[in-house]
């Protein structure tokens, strides 16, 4: 989920320049405009590792909290009662289970833009929101850091210009290939780095399910003659 409070004054010059096809001039700083468009294009492409943030939810008496403007896209909502950064269970958008449900309300007006509120009908645990943070637009001061590598920003800005102007030719192909190469290289280095390859089974409560003491040949003496789960939250045999 991503919400942006761009105004009509941002859209109109771009549209005017595109409609003219030649000449342009309505976008007063084309380089800056394309840089910001490239920034947004790249931001939306992946949930980049370095933009992942966590927010512990503080609910009011109505079990609501206004979401901050810097929250660009929710990855998941979960609880972690011992604060060890290990997800113990998840809340889901519009879940049928009220105890695991959350609702997002976006109040939008063209005068003030977006205002989002998250609501938990019945939060038995303190919710934590894992989200992708937004990036501030560049202002053109010349000393601002880009977040993304300059070469990737350049190739992405070129790609956007090529696509909107319908530019063709030998150079176009090489630019598009360069943008794809830079994007792949950046993705390899900055998306889901060093992620655990361990997979675990979890029950409907979000608790890990254990299957120890089960022999592969079915001869485990710890198993009774009747194969049945020991309880509703576990697949260990009684």
HUSUL-V463065 format. One record per helix or strand. SS is the DSSP state (h for helix, s for strand). FROM is the first residue (numbers start at 1). LEN is the number of residues. If there is no record, write none. Layout:
ss: <SS	SS>
from: <FROM	FROM>
len: <LEN	LEN>
This chain:
ss: <h	h	h	s	s	s	s	h	s	s	s	h	h	s	s	s	s>
from: <8	30	49	52	64	71	89	98	101	113	127	150	170	201	208	229	234>
len: <13	16	3	5	3	9	5	3	9	7	7	16	21	2	2	3	4>
